[in-house]
C-alpha cells in the first residue's frame, strides 16, 4: 500500500487522503496514517511544486556543476556534500559515478551570480579539486513532467 501511495503522489502531491483512499480502494484513515508514517520516516521529504519559470517574468539561471572532491577520511563524500547543500543557491546534490564525484545543481538570477557562487563559495572549499559548470539553456521535462505544451496536430483526417 505504501508504494502505491508514493507512486500516486509522485506525480500529483495535491491528492488528498480521501482521493488516495478512493483510488486505492481503502479508507481515508489508513491512508492518513501511512502518509504520516512516511513523513516521520523521512521517506516523504516535502511536497514541492513544479513551476515552469520560463513562463514567469523572473530571470533564473540553472547550472549543473561537476565537482571533483577529495573524500574526507572516515566520512567519504557525505560531509562535503552536506556543506555544499547548505547553501541557499543549491537545489540538488548527487554523488556520481564516472569522471567526477558530485553533481551540484544551482539556481541564480544571472550567469554572473552563478559564476560568483562557484568562484567564491564552492571552489575555495578544501576538499574541492575542480569544478566544471554547465548552464541549462532550456528545460523540456522535469520530475517526469513535460514543461512544454505538446502541440496537437490540427490537420483534418481524410480517410480514403
MODELLER restraints for C-alpha pairs under 7 A, 6 or more apart:
rsr = mdl.restraints
at = mdl.atoms
rsr.add(forms.Gaussian(group=physical.xy_distance, feature=features.Distance(at['CA:2:A'], at['CA:34:A']), mean=6.70, stdev=0.5))
rsr.add(forms.Gaussian(group=physical.xy_distance, feature=features.Distance(at['CA:9:A'], at['CA:15:A']), mean=6.57, stdev=0.5))
rsr.add(forms.Gaussian(group=physical.xy_distance, feature=features.Distance(at['CA:13:A'], at['CA:47:A']), mean=6.17, stdev=0.5))
rsr.add(forms.Gaussian(group=physical.xy_distance, feature=features.Distance(at['CA:17:A'], at['CA:28:A']), mean=5.47, stdev=0.5))
rsr.add(forms.Gaussian(group=physical.xy_distance, feature=features.Distance(at['CA:17:A'], at['CA:31:A']), mean=5.74, stdev=0.5))
rsr.add(forms.Gaussian(group=physical.xy_distance, feature=features.Distance(at['CA:17:A'], at['CA:32:A']), mean=5.78, stdev=0.5))
rsr.add(forms.Gaussian(group=physical.xy_distance, feature=features.Distance(at['CA:18:A'], at['CA:28:A']), mean=5.19, stdev=0.5))
rsr.add(forms.Gaussian(group=physical.xy_distance, feature=features.Distance(at['CA:21:A'], at['CA:27:A']), mean=5.14, stdev=0.5))
rsr.add(forms.Gaussian(group=physical.xy_distance, feature=features.Distance(at['CA:21:A'], at['CA:28:A']), mean=5.18, stdev=0.5))
rsr.add(forms.Gaussian(group=physical.xy_distance, feature=features.Distance(at['CA:21:A'], at['CA:31:A']), mean=6.21, stdev=0.5))
rsr.add(forms.Gaussian(group=physical.xy_distance, feature=features.Distance(at['CA:38:A'], at['CA:44:A']), mean=5.53, stdev=0.5))
rsr.add(forms.Gaussian(group=physical.xy_distance, feature=features.Distance(at['CA:39:A'], at['CA:45:A']), mean=6.53, stdev=0.5))
rsr.add(forms.Gaussian(group=physical.xy_distance, feature=features.Distance(at['CA:52:A'], at['CA:147:A']), mean=6.16, stdev=0.5))
rsr.add(forms.Gaussian(group=physical.xy_distance, feature=features.Distance(at['CA:59:A'], at['CA:109:A']), mean=5.59, stdev=0.5))
rsr.add(forms.Gaussian(group=physical.xy_distance, feature=features.Distance(at['CA:60:A'], at['CA:107:A']), mean=6.54, stdev=0.5))
rsr.add(forms.Gaussian(group=physical.xy_distance, feature=features.Distance(at['CA:60:A'], at['CA:108:A']), mean=5.67, stdev=0.5))
rsr.add(forms.Gaussian(group=physical.xy_distance, feature=features.Distance(at['CA:60:A'], at['CA:109:A']), mean=4.60, stdev=0.5))
rsr.add(forms.Gaussian(group=physical.xy_distance, feature=features.Distance(at['CA:60:A'], at['CA:110:A']), mean=6.52, stdev=0.5))
rsr.add(forms.Gaussian(group=physical.xy_distance, feature=features.Distance(at['CA:61:A'], at['CA:107:A']), mean=5.48, stdev=0.5))
rsr.add(forms.Gaussian(group=physical.xy_distance, feature=features.Distance(at['CA:61:A'], at['CA:108:A']), mean=5.20, stdev=0.5))
rsr.add(forms.Gaussian(group=physical.xy_distance, feature=features.Distance(at['CA:61:A'], at['CA:109:A']), mean=5.74, stdev=0.5))
rsr.add(forms.Gaussian(group=physical.xy_distance, feature=features.Distance(at['CA:61:A'], at['CA:110:A']), mean=5.73, stdev=0.5))
rsr.add(forms.Gaussian(group=physical.xy_distance, feature=features.Distance(at['CA:61:A'], at['CA:111:A']), mean=6.38, stdev=0.5))
rsr.add(forms.Gaussian(group=physical.xy_distance, feature=features.Distance(at['CA:62:A'], at['CA:106:A']), mean=5.76, stdev=0.5))
rsr.add(forms.Gaussian(group=physical.xy_distance, feature=features.Distance(at['CA:62:A'], at['CA:107:A']), mean=4.52, stdev=0.5))
rsr.add(forms.Gaussian(group=physical.xy_distance, feature=features.Distance(at['CA:62:A'], at['CA:108:A']), mean=6.61, stdev=0.5))
rsr.add(forms.Gaussian(group=physical.xy_distance, feature=features.Distance(at['CA:62:A'], at['CA:135:A']), mean=6.04, stdev=0.5))
rsr.add(forms.Gaussian(group=physical.xy_distance, feature=features.Distance(at['CA:62:A'], at['CA:136:A']), mean=5.45, stdev=0.5))
rsr.add(forms.Gaussian(group=physical.xy_distance, feature=features.Distance(at['CA:63:A'], at['CA:105:A']), mean=5.70, stdev=0.5))
rsr.add(forms.Gaussian(group=physical.xy_distance, feature=features.Distance(at['CA:63:A'], at['CA:106:A']), mean=5.45, stdev=0.5))
rsr.add(forms.Gaussian(group=physical.xy_distance, feature=features.Distance(at['CA:63:A'], at['CA:107:A']), mean=6.42, stdev=0.5))
rsr.add(forms.Gaussian(group=physical.xy_distance, feature=features.Distance(at['CA:63:A'], at['CA:133:A']), mean=6.54, stdev=0.5))
rsr.add(forms.Gaussian(group=physical.xy_distance, feature=features.Distance(at['CA:63:A'], at['CA:134:A']), mean=5.48, stdev=0.5))
rsr.add(forms.Gaussian(group=physical.xy_distance, feature=features.Distance(at['CA:63:A'], at['CA:135:A']), mean=4.32, stdev=0.5))
rsr.add(forms.Gaussian(group=physical.xy_distance, feature=features.Distance(at['CA:63:A'], at['CA:136:A']), mean=5.64, stdev=0.5))
rsr.add(forms.Gaussian(group=physical.xy_distance, feature=features.Distance(at['CA:64:A'], at['CA:103:A']), mean=6.66, stdev=0.5))
rsr.add(forms.Gaussian(group=physical.xy_distance, feature=features.Distance(at['CA:64:A'], at['CA:104:A']), mean=5.80, stdev=0.5))
rsr.add(forms.Gaussian(group=physical.xy_distance, feature=features.Distance(at['CA:64:A'], at['CA:105:A']), mean=4.60, stdev=0.5))
rsr.add(forms.Gaussian(group=physical.xy_distance, feature=features.Distance(at['CA:64:A'], at['CA:106:A']), mean=6.67, stdev=0.5))
rsr.add(forms.Gaussian(group=physical.xy_distance, feature=features.Distance(at['CA:64:A'], at['CA:133:A']), mean=5.90, stdev=0.5))
rsr.add(forms.Gaussian(group=physical.xy_distance, feature=features.Distance(at['CA:64:A'], at['CA:134:A']), mean=5.12, stdev=0.5))
rsr.add(forms.Gaussian(group=physical.xy_distance, feature=features.Distance(at['CA:64:A'], at['CA:135:A']), mean=6.30, stdev=0.5))
rsr.add(forms.Gaussian(group=physical.xy_distance, feature=features.Distance(at['CA:65:A'], at['CA:103:A']), mean=5.65, stdev=0.5))
rsr.add(forms.Gaussian(group=physical.xy_distance, feature=features.Distance(at['CA:65:A'], at['CA:104:A']), mean=5.01, stdev=0.5))
rsr.add(forms.Gaussian(group=physical.xy_distance, feature=features.Distance(at['CA:65:A'], at['CA:105:A']), mean=6.21, stdev=0.5))
rsr.add(forms.Gaussian(group=physical.xy_distance, feature=features.Distance(at['CA:65:A'], at['CA:131:A']), mean=6.45, stdev=0.5))
rsr.add(forms.Gaussian(group=physical.xy_distance, feature=features.Distance(at['CA:65:A'], at['CA:132:A']), mean=5.51, stdev=0.5))
rsr.add(forms.Gaussian(group=physical.xy_distance, feature=features.Distance(at['CA:65:A'], at['CA:133:A']), mean=4.38, stdev=0.5))
rsr.add(forms.Gaussian(group=physical.xy_distance, feature=features.Distance(at['CA:65:A'], at['CA:134:A']), mean=6.10, stdev=0.5))
rsr.add(forms.Gaussian(group=physical.xy_distance, feature=features.Distance(at['CA:66:A'], at['CA:100:A']), mean=6.21, stdev=0.5))
rsr.add(forms.Gaussian(group=physical.xy_distance, feature=features.Distance(at['CA:66:A'], at['CA:102:A']), mean=6.06, stdev=0.5))
rsr.add(forms.Gaussian(group=physical.xy_distance, feature=features.Distance(at['CA:66:A'], at['CA:103:A']), mean=4.93, stdev=0.5))
rsr.add(forms.Gaussian(group=physical.xy_distance, feature=features.Distance(at['CA:66:A'], at['CA:104:A']), mean=6.59, stdev=0.5))
rsr.add(forms.Gaussian(group=physical.xy_distance, feature=features.Distance(at['CA:66:A'], at['CA:131:A']), mean=5.44, stdev=0.5))
rsr.add(forms.Gaussian(group=physical.xy_distance, feature=features.Distance(at['CA:66:A'], at['CA:132:A']), mean=5.03, stdev=0.5))
rsr.add(forms.Gaussian(group=physical.xy_distance, feature=features.Distance(at['CA:66:A'], at['CA:133:A']), mean=6.40, stdev=0.5))
rsr.add(forms.Gaussian(group=physical.xy_distance, feature=features.Distance(at['CA:67:A'], at['CA:100:A']), mean=5.86, stdev=0.5))
rsr.add(forms.Gaussian(group=physical.xy_distance, feature=features.Distance(at['CA:67:A'], at['CA:101:A']), mean=5.89, stdev=0.5))
rsr.add(forms.Gaussian(group=physical.xy_distance, feature=features.Distance(at['CA:67:A'], at['CA:102:A']), mean=5.05, stdev=0.5))
rsr.add(forms.Gaussian(group=physical.xy_distance, feature=features.Distance(at['CA:67:A'], at['CA:103:A']), mean=6.19, stdev=0.5))
rsr.add(forms.Gaussian(group=physical.xy_distance, feature=features.Distance(at['CA:67:A'], at['CA:128:A']), mean=6.99, stdev=0.5))
rsr.add(forms.Gaussian(group=physical.xy_distance, feature=features.Distance(at['CA:67:A'], at['CA:130:A']), mean=5.87, stdev=0.5))
rsr.add(forms.Gaussian(group=physical.xy_distance, feature=features.Distance(at['CA:67:A'], at['CA:131:A']), mean=4.56, stdev=0.5))
rsr.add(forms.Gaussian(group=physical.xy_distance, feature=features.Distance(at['CA:67:A'], at['CA:132:A']), mean=6.70, stdev=0.5))
rsr.add(forms.Gaussian(group=physical.xy_distance, feature=features.Distance(at['CA:68:A'], at['CA:100:A']), mean=4.93, stdev=0.5))
rsr.add(forms.Gaussian(group=physical.xy_distance, feature=features.Distance(at['CA:68:A'], at['CA:101:A']), mean=5.11, stdev=0.5))
rsr.add(forms.Gaussian(group=physical.xy_distance, feature=features.Distance(at['CA:68:A'], at['CA:102:A']), mean=6.64, stdev=0.5))
rsr.add(forms.Gaussian(group=physical.xy_distance, feature=features.Distance(at['CA:68:A'], at['CA:128:A']), mean=6.08, stdev=0.5))
rsr.add(forms.Gaussian(group=physical.xy_distance, feature=features.Distance(at['CA:68:A'], at['CA:129:A']), mean=5.29, stdev=0.5))
rsr.add(forms.Gaussian(group=physical.xy_distance, feature=features.Distance(at['CA:68:A'], at['CA:130:A']), mean=5.22, stdev=0.5))
rsr.add(forms.Gaussian(group=physical.xy_distance, feature=features.Distance(at['CA:68:A'], at['CA:131:A']), mean=6.39, stdev=0.5))
rsr.add(forms.Gaussian(group=physical.xy_distance, feature=features.Distance(at['CA:69:A'], at['CA:101:A']), mean=6.16, stdev=0.5))
rsr.add(forms.Gaussian(group=physical.xy_distance, feature=features.Distance(at['CA:69:A'], at['CA:127:A']), mean=5.45, stdev=0.5))
rsr.add(forms.Gaussian(group=physical.xy_distance, feature=features.Distance(at['CA:69:A'], at['CA:128:A']), mean=4.65, stdev=0.5))
rsr.add(forms.Gaussian(group=physical.xy_distance, feature=features.Distance(at['CA:69:A'], at['CA:129:A']), mean=5.34, stdev=0.5))
rsr.add(forms.Gaussian(group=physical.xy_distance, feature=features.Distance(at['CA:70:A'], at['CA:127:A']), mean=4.97, stdev=0.5))
rsr.add(forms.Gaussian(group=physical.xy_distance, feature=features.Distance(at['CA:70:A'], at['CA:128:A']), mean=6.43, stdev=0.5))
rsr.add(forms.Gaussian(group=physical.xy_distance, feature=features.Distance(at['CA:70:A'], at['CA:129:A']), mean=6.68, stdev=0.5))
rsr.add(forms.Gaussian(group=physical.xy_distance, feature=features.Distance(at['CA:71:A'], at['CA:77:A']), mean=5.10, stdev=0.5))
rsr.add(forms.Gaussian(group=physical.xy_distance, feature=features.Distance(at['CA:71:A'], at['CA:127:A']), mean=6.88, stdev=0.5))
rsr.add(forms.Gaussian(group=physical.xy_distance, feature=features.Distance(at['CA:81:A'], at['CA:93:A']), mean=6.83, stdev=0.5))
rsr.add(forms.Gaussian(group=physical.xy_distance, feature=features.Distance(at['CA:85:A'], at['CA:93:A']), mean=6.43, stdev=0.5))
rsr.add(forms.Gaussian(group=physical.xy_distance, feature=features.Distance(at['CA:89:A'], at['CA:106:A']), mean=5.31, stdev=0.5))
rsr.add(forms.Gaussian(group=physical.xy_distance, feature=features.Distance(at['CA:89:A'], at['CA:107:A']), mean=5.53, stdev=0.5))
rsr.add(forms.Gaussian(group=physical.xy_distance, feature=features.Distance(at['CA:89:A'], at['CA:108:A']), mean=6.56, stdev=0.5))
rsr.add(forms.Gaussian(group=physical.xy_distance, feature=features.Distance(at['CA:90:A'], at['CA:104:A']), mean=6.90, stdev=0.5))
rsr.add(forms.Gaussian(group=physical.xy_distance, feature=features.Distance(at['CA:90:A'], at['CA:105:A']), mean=5.95, stdev=0.5))
rsr.add(forms.Gaussian(group=physical.xy_distance, feature=features.Distance(at['CA:90:A'], at['CA:106:A']), mean=4.34, stdev=0.5))
rsr.add(forms.Gaussian(group=physical.xy_distance, feature=features.Distance(at['CA:90:A'], at['CA:107:A']), mean=6.69, stdev=0.5))
rsr.add(forms.Gaussian(group=physical.xy_distance, feature=features.Distance(at['CA:91:A'], at['CA:105:A']), mean=5.49, stdev=0.5))
rsr.add(forms.Gaussian(group=physical.xy_distance, feature=features.Distance(at['CA:91:A'], at['CA:106:A']), mean=5.19, stdev=0.5))
rsr.add(forms.Gaussian(group=physical.xy_distance, feature=features.Distance(at['CA:91:A'], at['CA:107:A']), mean=6.91, stdev=0.5))
rsr.add(forms.Gaussian(group=physical.xy_distance, feature=features.Distance(at['CA:92:A'], at['CA:104:A']), mean=5.80, stdev=0.5))
rsr.add(forms.Gaussian(group=physical.xy_distance, feature=features.Distance(at['CA:92:A'], at['CA:105:A']), mean=5.07, stdev=0.5))
rsr.add(forms.Gaussian(group=physical.xy_distance, feature=features.Distance(at['CA:93:A'], at['CA:102:A']), mean=6.70, stdev=0.5))
rsr.add(forms.Gaussian(group=physical.xy_distance, feature=features.Distance(at['CA:93:A'], at['CA:103:A']), mean=5.61, stdev=0.5))
rsr.add(forms.Gaussian(group=physical.xy_distance, feature=features.Distance(at['CA:93:A'], at['CA:104:A']), mean=4.58, stdev=0.5))
rsr.add(forms.Gaussian(group=physical.xy_distance, feature=features.Distance(at['CA:93:A'], at['CA:105:A']), mean=6.44, stdev=0.5))
rsr.add(forms.Gaussian(group=physical.xy_distance, feature=features.Distance(at['CA:94:A'], at['CA:102:A']), mean=5.45, stdev=0.5))
rsr.add(forms.Gaussian(group=physical.xy_distance, feature=features.Distance(at['CA:94:A'], at['CA:103:A']), mean=5.09, stdev=0.5))
rsr.add(forms.Gaussian(group=physical.xy_distance, feature=features.Distance(at['CA:94:A'], at['CA:104:A']), mean=6.63, stdev=0.5))
rsr.add(forms.Gaussian(group=physical.xy_distance, feature=features.Distance(at['CA:95:A'], at['CA:101:A']), mean=5.82, stdev=0.5))
rsr.add(forms.Gaussian(group=physical.xy_distance, feature=features.Distance(at['CA:95:A'], at['CA:102:A']), mean=4.64, stdev=0.5))
rsr.add(forms.Gaussian(group=physical.xy_distance, feature=features.Distance(at['CA:95:A'], at['CA:103:A']), mean=6.57, stdev=0.5))
rsr.add(forms.Gaussian(group=physical.xy_distance, feature=features.Distance(at['CA:96:A'], at['CA:102:A']), mean=5.46, stdev=0.5))
rsr.add(forms.Gaussian(group=physical.xy_distance, feature=features.Distance(at['CA:96:A'], at['CA:103:A']), mean=6.79, stdev=0.5))
rsr.add(forms.Gaussian(group=physical.xy_distance, feature=features.Distance(at['CA:108:A'], at['CA:114:A']), mean=5.58, stdev=0.5))
rsr.add(forms.Gaussian(group=physical.xy_distance, feature=features.Distance(at['CA:123:A'], at['CA:130:A']), mean=6.93, stdev=0.5))
rsr.add(forms.Gaussian(group=physical.xy_distance, feature=features.Distance(at['CA:123:A'], at['CA:131:A']), mean=6.88, stdev=0.5))
rsr.add(forms.Gaussian(group=physical.xy_distance, feature=features.Distance(at['CA:139:A'], at['CA:147:A']), mean=6.90, stdev=0.5))
rsr.add(forms.Gaussian(group=physical.xy_distance, feature=features.Distance(at['CA:140:A'], at['CA:146:A']), mean=5.88, stdev=0.5))
rsr.add(forms.Gaussian(group=physical.xy_distance, feature=features.Distance(at['CA:140:A'], at['CA:147:A']), mean=5.21, stdev=0.5))
rsr.add(forms.Gaussian(group=physical.xy_distance, feature=features.Distance(at['CA:140:A'], at['CA:148:A']), mean=5.88, stdev=0.5))
rsr.add(forms.Gaussian(group=physical.xy_distance, feature=features.Distance(at['CA:141:A'], at['CA:147:A']), mean=5.23, stdev=0.5))
